[in-house]
Amino acid sequence: MAISSRYVALSMSLVLVNLIMFSNFSEAKDFLVGGKSNGWEIPSSPQSQPLNHWAQSSRFQLGDSLVWEYETGKDSVLQVTRVNYLNCVLTKPIAEYKDGNNTKVELNKSGPYYFISGAKGHCEKGQKLIVVVMAPRSAAPAPSPVDAVSPTSGATTISSSSRFGGVLLMMGLGIALVV
């Protein structure tokens, strides 16, 4: 049985679209701390926590990086433990960055990261940041009874909660058209 070139072309197009979609989901991003060039500064009020509000509105993934802009010699960034973050302890940081506009920290594990200013008195005035990196997605959960398709129908079951359900359906359609 000969396969029509039209079906092969359609199938190849679907595969290409899927590759493009998957590559965009895994692309790491650089985040300018505070969302602006002067974001790493003492806030107008310690209670306002503008850096933490900015971080809460962002989605940080594994492989993303934080980028700080500040004047070299006048400030620095300390990565610290939670306790040292809460108490603004400048000694024994996990990491110390003093390179001004070149400070870039890759987020290579999921969970919280704690950062404070290394300039004396700045942390107490609210110049600090908590960033939470999302855990990698686990396998899609089992479909609920509402999502399941009868096994006698010959259809493939796809969980509606799956992030890539539509992509998987498109791949299945492409394969079905080729066969």
C-alpha positions in Angstrom: 0.0 0.0 0.0 1.5 3.3 -1.1 1.5 6.3 1.3 0.3 9.5 -0.2 2.9 12.3 -0.2 0.2 14.6 1.2 -0.1 12.5 4.3 3.7 12.3 4.7 4.0 16.0 4.4 1.2 16.6 7.0 2.8 14.1 9.4 6.2 15.8 9.1 4.6 19.2 9.7 3.0 17.9 12.9 6.3 16.5 14.1 8.0 19.8 13.4 5.4 21.8 15.3 5.7 19.4 18.2 9.5 19.8 18.3 9.2 23.6 18.3 6.6 23.6 21.1 8.6 21.3 23.3 11.8 23.3 22.8 10.1 26.5 23.9 8.9 25.0 27.1 12.4 24.0 28.2 14.2 27.3 27.3 16.0 28.9 30.3 15.4 32.5 31.0 17.4 35.4 32.6 15.5 37.5 35.1 16.6 41.0 35.9 16.1 41.2 39.7 13.2 43.5 40.4 12.3 43.6 36.8 14.2 46.8 36.2 17.8 48.0 36.1 17.7 49.6 39.5 15.7 46.8 41.1 18.4 45.8 43.6 18.0 48.8 46.0 16.7 49.7 49.4 12.9 50.0 49.2 11.0 53.1 50.4 9.6 51.0 53.2 11.0 47.7 54.7 7.4 46.4 54.9 6.6 47.0 51.2 9.0 44.2 50.1 8.9 45.1 46.4 11.5 42.5 45.5 9.5 39.7 47.0 6.3 40.9 45.3 8.2 40.9 42.0 9.5 37.3 42.7 6.0 36.1 43.6 4.6 37.3 40.3 7.4 35.4 38.3 7.7 31.7 37.6 11.2 30.4 38.1 12.2 27.1 36.5 15.3 25.0 36.8 18.1 26.5 34.7 16.8 30.0 34.8 19.2 32.7 36.1 18.8 35.8 38.2 20.7 38.9 37.1 21.6 41.8 39.4 22.5 45.3 38.5 24.2 47.4 41.2 27.3 49.6 41.5 30.4 47.6 42.1 32.0 48.4 45.5 28.9 50.0 46.9 26.7 46.8 47.2 26.8 43.1 46.8 24.6 40.1 46.9 24.8 37.3 49.5 23.0 34.0 49.1 22.2 32.9 52.6 20.2 30.4 54.6 16.6 31.0 55.7 17.7 31.9 59.2 20.3 34.3 58.0 17.8 35.9 55.7 15.3 36.4 58.5 18.0 37.9 60.8 20.0 39.8 58.2 23.2 37.9 59.1 26.0 39.0 56.7 28.6 36.4 57.9 29.2 33.0 56.4 27.0 33.3 53.3 26.4 30.3 51.0 27.8 32.5 48.2 28.9 36.1 47.8 28.7 38.1 44.6 30.5 41.5 44.2 30.7 42.0 40.5 28.0 44.6 40.0 26.3 44.4 36.6 27.8 41.0 36.0 26.2 39.2 38.9 24.3 36.2 37.5 23.2 33.3 39.6 21.8 30.1 37.9 18.9 28.5 39.7 20.0 24.8 39.5 17.8 23.2 42.2 14.1 23.5 43.0 13.0 25.1 46.2 13.6 28.5 47.9 16.7 30.7 47.4 17.4 33.5 49.9 19.4 36.6 49.0 20.3 39.7 51.0 22.3 42.8 50.3 25.9 42.6 51.5 26.0 46.3 52.3 25.8 47.0 56.0 22.3 48.0 57.1 20.6 47.4 53.7 19.0 44.1 54.6 17.4 45.6 57.7 15.9 48.3 55.5 14.3 45.6 53.3 16.9 44.9 50.5 16.4 41.2 50.4 14.8 38.6 48.2 13.2 35.1 48.3 13.0 33.2 45.0 11.2 29.9 44.8 12.2 27.6 41.9 9.5 25.2 40.7 10.1 21.5 40.8 10.3 19.7 37.5 7.0 18.4 36.4 6.4 14.7 37.3 4.6 12.3 35.1 1.0 13.2 34.3 -1.5 12.0 36.9 -3.8 9.1 36.1 -7.0 10.2 34.4 -10.1 10.7 36.4 -13.1 8.4 35.6 -14.7 11.4 33.7 -11.6 11.7 31.5 -11.3 8.0 30.7 -12.4 6.6 27.4 -13.9 3.1 27.1 -11.2 0.6 26.2 -13.5 -1.0 23.6 -13.8 2.2 21.6 -10.2 1.9 20.3 -9.5 5.6 21.3 -6.4 6.6 23.2 -7.0 7.9 26.8 -5.5 11.3 27.4 -5.8 13.0 30.8 -7.4 16.5 30.5 -5.0 17.7 33.2 -1.9 16.8 31.1 -0.1 19.9 30.0 0.8 18.4 26.7 -2.5 16.5 26.1 -3.2 18.5 22.9 0.3 17.9 21.6 0.0 14.2 22.2 -3.3 14.2 20.5 -1.8 16.0 17.5 1.1 13.5 17.3 -1.4 10.6 17.5 -3.4 12.1 14.6 -0.3 12.5 12.5 0.7 8.9 13.0 -2.9 7.7 12.3 -2.9 9.7 9.0 0.4 8.1 7.9 -0.9 4.6 8.6 
